[in-house]
Amino acid sequence: MTEGGGRSYAIGAPDENAAEGPEPLDGPGGAVEVADPPLPQPMDDELPPEPLDNPRRLLVWPAPDVSTQQALSDRGYRPVIVNSREEVDAQIAAFPAALFVDPLTGPITRTALQSLRQAAVAAEVPVLVTAGLGQASRDAAYGADPAVLLKALAPRDTEQHPPRVLLIEEHAEIALALTATLERRGMQVARAASDTDAVTLASDFRPNLVVMDLMQVHRRQAGIVDWLRANGQLNRTPLVVYTAAVDQADLPRLASGETVLFLAERSTSAEVQSRIVELLSRIGTN
């Protein structure tokens, strides 16, 4: 299996005859935004200047699970939970390292994602989102179509231009399945088989959103994150990393359309946790 194995998102099953696979994030029976506004967070009287040896703020939504909280703290981050655009805006003066959207402890909603992403991009704060992918027949898929999440996150140059998504995935079957669902949602996709290939492709494609298998992220050598920073794009191009719980033996079924990809919770293995905090450290480097 490719890296994965997390729990499923709390999103209902798709309709039997759904044309595009799993139903939207905020569809019937799925994750629905509550009408009540989020409770106000305590005022933070430590806004800058802060001592240089203080843990660096990392905006997080929703509240991290225990192991992720510990991993972030061990790496020198101080997670600050944000529930709204206004709460993101209130933290900008403290120069947070990034906005980290890691939906392990709560459901994700399209409108909340859009609002948080817009606030972070406007404030030039990098955005990292985690996800998991599962594979099943259309009837058995219990999570949303990944394209719904990605379309909510993707900025675009203008309303007349489709979002440009750079997909980094070594397995052609997974890449083709993701490309097909993204293109059905009106996005333009360019695929690279590796992080190294993505750097070459990005120069001409100029992506609005980067989506990649977490296991493709280089630990030490330069890759797409470094390219985005060097070209002034890191603060305006959200990055989505995913783990895929997909049996390689079932990849032909995915290619034939017998099975579909759906959103599930990402893996929480020690290797995955380590890769995520390392990636956050690279993204949050000034």
ABEGO torsion letter per residue (X at the ends): XBBEGBBBBBBBBBBAABAAEBBBAABBGBBBBBABBBBBBBBBAABOBBBAABBBBBBBOBBBBAAAAAAAAAAGBBBBBBABAAAAAAAAAAGBABBBBBBAABBBBAAAAAAAAAAAAAAGBBBBBBBBBBBBBAAABABBBAAAAAAAABBBABAABBBBBBBBBABAAAAAAAAAAAAAAGBBBBBBABAAAAAAAAAAAGBABBBBBAAABBAABBBAAAAAAAAGAAAABBBBBBBBBBBAAAAAAAAAGABBBBBBBBBABAAAAAAAAAAAAAAABX
